[in-house]
Structure formats: structure tokens, C-alpha cells
Amino acid sequence: MPHIDDPETQRANLNYIKASMREPILSRETELALARRWRDEGDERALHEMVRSYARLVVSTASRFRNYGLPMGDLVQEGNVGLMQAAARFEPERDVRFSTYAAWWIRSAMQDYILRNWSIVRTGTTAAQKSLFFNLRRLRARIEDASSGRLTPENRQWIADELKVERADVEAMEMRLAASDQSLNAPISEGSEDNWQDFLSDERPNPEDVVIGMRDGETRSRWLAEALQGLSPREQTIIRERRLREDGATLEELGHRLGVSKERVRQLEHRALMKLRASMSRRVRQPDELFIEQ
């Protein structure tokens, strides 16, 4: 649902836009001089003059993204962040105008903001998905029958080829852009007392399954501890270091530590695992123990 600013916010945004448009456009020489003063001398006045002069870029870019239903003021604020990042990274020696360089940072900052806030469902994570999100509407407009409803399979394939994504990605993005977020607390129909969340299935395990799982886990842990006691000290060290640690030690590391070759460590590990497997198998053949109160 599009966001509508309150009258006071609208006036503030309008005043900012007017002030931005009144700022003079910098010449190339002035622009480079300001950039050097900021980079080499840390002159904040030079930075502020650059940012003020190119605030019109922020306003212009924000107006292009207004159809996504987000507050104009927020878009401008994010664009100003991108403008500041551009000023901090701009290299005057490169043969490029600051306006060209800053335009990329401004657009990127606004696009990231839109992707974070357009929907509570994450819309795009890869560069290809972001490109699809921001170009799907434009490409739809070039297709004659786009206004008649959903895209045809041929049209989806054409868009996928244009943007170098899978057709399934185009279909998924089309559905996301066509729908809007809906509260789970909303009634399923007008006058109904039932909410959408009332019909969601609970896929969590029931308390009985949770308790049984905890008891089984505790029992298996106890069996493993007892099985480890049946190993030699060297075998216990290998199993603990190789199998029971998140960042297990290598055969070579354990070989140096135990004074044997890494092939010998591998043999000892294999023998220890066979012992553990045999011990655990014997315990599994005693299922009644799972239910004996300890």
C-alpha cells in the first residue's frame, strides 16, 4: 500500500526540493577543486558545497522510484547517504565527473532501501534478482499484451533472456509484484470473525514428541559417553579431536601430537569407530532402556 506523507512532511519535502533546485551547478574545474580540498585537506566546507550542489541528483533519482509506494522523504534521505558515500570515495584524478560517479551511489542506496522495505518478504538477494525487480515493469511495458493480464510463457522467457535469469525467477517476481503484504490478523472476509492466521497449520512438534526427543537424545549421549570409555586413551583423543569438535583436527596434526604417522592415525580412527559402532548397536538392541527412569 502506498505511503502517504502527512501535510507537514509534504511541506518539508517540497521546501527541500525547491532549495536543492536553487543550488548552482558546479563547473568541472570548481568540482575538482572542491573534491581535492575535501580529500587532501579535510575541508568540510568543500564537502558541504559539493553535496548541496548535487542534491538535485538525489531529488531527481527519488522521483523515478516513487511508484514503489515508499515515502519520498525516506528515498531522499537514503539518496543523501549514497551522495555522501560518493563524496568520500571520489578520486579527482579519474577522468569522470562527480555527478556521473555520484549518480551510481545514489541509485544504489535507494534501490537497497526499496528492497529492504518494499515488502516484509525478502525480494531479491543476488544482483540478477535485483535487476529483475527493478526492470520487470519496464520490460512489461514493451510487451503489447502485458496490460491484458499475466505474461505469457513466451514473454516470460523473453524477459528471462533479456535479464539473464531463469524463467522461474521471472514468474516468482511477477507474482510478488502483483501481490501485496497482508496482515495475518486481517479477517478472511468482510464481517467475518475469523482471521487468516486461524487457518495456518502449526508444523511444530507436539510437546509429547519434544519430550521423547529430549529423552532419546539424552540416552544416546549417555550411550556414546559409555562407549568412549571402552576405547584406549589414544583412540579417545583421536575421536574427540576428529569427530566431536566443530573444527576437527587433521590426521597430520594428530600424528605430530601422538608421535605416529598420519596413516597410523587413520587406522586408529577406523578401529575406534568400529568399536563405537559395535557398542552403540548393542545398546540399541535394548530398547526398553529408553523408557527406564534414571
ZAMAR-833339 format. One record per residue (C-alpha): x, y, z. Coordinates in pm, whole numbers, m for minus. Layout:
[[X Y Z]] ...
***
This chain:
[[0 0 0]] [[147 339 m96]] [[263 551 192]] [[106 898 216]] [[310 1161 399]] [[134 1392 643]] [[92 1759 531]] [[382 1882 744]] [[618 1623 598]] [[499 1706 248]] [[576 2074 302]] [[923 1992 436]] [[993 1769 137]] [[872 2039 m103]] [[1093 2302 63]] [[1393 2070 39]] [[1327 2005 m329]] [[1296 2377 m404]] [[1615 2456 m212]] [[1802 2179 m395]] [[1695 2307 m734]] [[1815 2659 m650]] [[2172 2544 m589]] [[2408 2637 m876]] [[2555 2366 m1096]] [[2929 2337 m1049]] [[3175 2364 m1334]] [[3422 2081 m1384]] [[3710 2292 m1252]] [[3521 2400 m939]] [[3404 2046 m878]] [[3757 1906 m893]] [[3894 2183 m672]] [[3631 2112 m405]] [[3694 1739 m426]] [[4068 1789 m375]] [[4015 2026 m82]] [[3793 1771 87]] [[4016 1472 17]] [[4356 1630 78]] [[4277 1891 343]] [[3960 1756 505]] [[3783 2086 426]] [[3423 2025 537]] [[3304 2346 367]] [[3414 2200 35]] [[3229 1877 113]] [[2908 2061 204]] [[2924 2270 m112]] [[2962 1958 m328]] [[2676 1778 m152]] [[2443 2080 m171]] [[2516 2135 m539]] [[2433 1776 m631]] [[2132 1731 m403]] [[1926 1784 m720]] [[2056 1445 m836]] [[1908 1288 m524]] [[1570 1450 m583]] [[1569 1352 m950]] [[1654 989 m872]] [[1399 969 m590]] [[1122 1084 m825]] [[1197 787 m1051]] [[1132 542 m766]] [[810 700 m634]] [[594 426 m789]] [[717 175 m533]] [[492 336 m271]] [[764 443 m28]] [[789 791 131]] [[961 1047 m89]] [[1142 1186 215]] [[1286 846 300]] [[1406 795 m55]] [[1575 1135 m49]] [[1737 1057 285]] [[1878 729 155]] [[1995 905 m160]] [[2180 1161 51]] [[2360 874 224]] [[2469 749 m118]] [[2579 1100 m213]] [[2795 1126 99]] [[2949 786 23]] [[3029 904 m328]] [[3196 1220 m194]] [[3406 1011 45]] [[3527 777 m230]] [[3557 1010 m528]] [[3904 1033 m684]] [[3954 1368 m866]] [[4234 1224 m1081]] [[3999 991 m1265]] [[3856 1128 m1587]] [[3493 1130 m1471]] [[3256 1397 m1346]] [[3147 1375 m986]] [[2783 1387 m1094]] [[2829 1070 m1301]] [[3007 894 m1015]] [[2757 1010 m750]] [[2455 906 m960]] [[2556 539 m926]] [[2592 561 m546]] [[2262 747 m509]] [[2072 497 m720]] [[2230 201 m542]] [[2141 339 m197]] [[1778 394 m297]] [[1747 51 m457]] [[1882 m118 m144]] [[1632 79 66]] [[1343 m22 m160]] [[1443 m389 m147]] [[1460 m375 234]] [[1127 m201 281]] [[904 m268 m20]] [[783 m595 130]] [[835 m787 454]] [[915 m1082 226]] [[1272 m1061 108]] [[1250 m977 m261]] [[1599 m1004 m402]] [[1937 m1118 m277]] [[2153 m1157 m586]] [[2247 m893 m842]] [[2035 m1074 m1103]] [[1727 m1072 m877]] [[1771 m703 m801]] [[1797 m631 m1174]] [[1479 m834 m1230]] [[1293 m646 m957]] [[1374 m302 m1098]] [[1344 m389 m1469]] [[1043 m620 m1485]] [[790 m336 m1507]] [[992 m158 m1774]] [[1015 m471 m1987]] [[648 m550 m1937]] [[566 m207 m2080]] [[744 m302 m2401]] [[519 m607 m2444]] [[192 m528 m2616]] [[m29 m778 m2431]] [[117 m708 m2084]] [[m186 m499 m1990]] [[m420 m789 m2057]] [[m309 m982 m1750]] [[m25 m1216 m1662]] [[263 m1261 m1901]] [[256 m1547 m2147]] [[525 m1818 m2120]] [[690 m1677 m2432]] [[702 m1326 m2283]] [[845 m1456 m1956]] [[1116 m1639 m2148]] [[1197 m1323 m2343]] [[1235 m1123 m2019]] [[1447 m1402 m1870]] [[1676 m1393 m2173]] [[1699 m1011 m2160]] [[1798 m1009 m1793]] [[1993 m1338 m1798]] [[1784 m1508 m1529]] [[1575 m1824 m1515]] [[1214 m1811 m1633]] [[1106 m1942 m1293]] [[1264 m1631 m1137]] [[1057 m1409 m1368]] [[737 m1595 m1270]] [[814 m1566 m898]] [[893 m1195 m923]] [[580 m1131 m1129]] [[366 m1286 m856]] [[541 m1084 m582]] [[497 m756 m766]] [[131 m832 m838]] [[51 m908 m473]] [[88 m702 m158]] [[165 m788 202]] [[m139 m876 409]] [[m167 m895 784]] [[m233 m1240 928]] [[m466 m1068 1175]] [[m689 m944 893]] [[m1035 m1106 866]] [[m1074 m1353 580]] [[m1384 m1167 460]] [[m1590 m863 548]] [[m1787 m920 866]] [[m1605 m1243 948]] [[m1459 m1301 1295]] [[m1203 m1550 1160]] [[m852 m1427 1081]] [[m612 m1567 823]] [[m381 m1688 1099]] [[m661 m1910 1235]] [[m622 m2133 929]] [[m243 m2166 938]] [[m125 m2514 1022]] [[115 m2548 1314]] [[404 m2761 1192]] [[590 m2755 1521]] [[626 m3091 1702]] [[377 m3150 1981]] [[501 m3144 2344]] [[499 m3524 2367]] [[733 m3555 2065]] [[960 m3288 2212]] [[990 m3471 2544]] [[1052 m3805 2374]] [[1316 m3646 2151]] [[1491 m3493 2451]] [[1488 m3826 2638]] [[1618 m4011 2333]] [[1892 m3753 2283]] [[2000 m3775 2646]] [[2006 m4154 2627]] [[2214 m4159 2308]] [[2458 m3910 2463]] [[2496 m4134 2765]] [[2549 m4440 2546]] [[2818 m4257 2348]] [[2996 m4147 2667]] [[2995 m4505 2793]] [[3117 m4636 2455]] [[3405 m4386 2459]] [[3517 m4526 2793]] [[3577 m4858 2618]] [[3842 m4703 2392]] [[4210 m4666 2466]] [[4331 m4319 2569]] [[4488 m4265 2226]] [[4167 m4371 2048]] [[3961 m4141 2271]] [[4188 m3850 2183]] [[4153 m3917 1810]] [[3773 m3947 1823]] [[3731 m3636 2037]] [[3967 m3428 1824]] [[3847 m3556 1487]] [[3474 m3626 1535]] [[3345 m3439 1838]] [[3481 m3092 1759]] [[3333 m2845 1514]] [[3676 m2772 1366]] [[3820 m3121 1373]] [[4196 m3174 1375]] [[4368 m3315 1066]] [[4537 m3654 1052]] [[4874 m3482 1020]] [[4815 m3261 1327]] [[4718 m3561 1540]] [[5012 m3761 1404]] [[5257 m3495 1525]] [[5078 m3476 1859]] [[5075 m3854 1917]] [[5413 m3924 1761]] [[5283 m4150 1483]] [[5227 m4119 1109]] [[4901 m3981 973]] [[4830 m4321 818]] [[4854 m4475 1164]] [[4613 m4212 1295]] [[4369 m4304 1017]] [[4394 m4673 1113]] [[4338 m4598 1481]] [[4041 m4376 1396]] [[3886 m4652 1182]] [[3932 m4908 1459]] [[3784 m4673 1720]] [[3480 m4603 1503]] [[3421 m4974 1458]] [[3431 m5019 1837]] [[3187 m4732 1890]] [[2951 m4864 1624]] [[2951 m5210 1781]] [[2890 m5071 2129]] [[2603 m4848 2014]] [[2447 m5135 1819]] [[2440 m5350 2132]] [[2268 m5074 2326]] [[2011 m5015 2051]] [[1909 m5380 2082]] [[1793 m5292 2436]] [[1505 m5051 2350]] [[1336 m5083 2688]] [[1620 m4883 2844]] [[1495 m4574 2664]] [[1197 m4566 2894]] [[1367 m4658 3222]] [[1369 m4365 3463]] [[1725 m4282 3554]] 
***
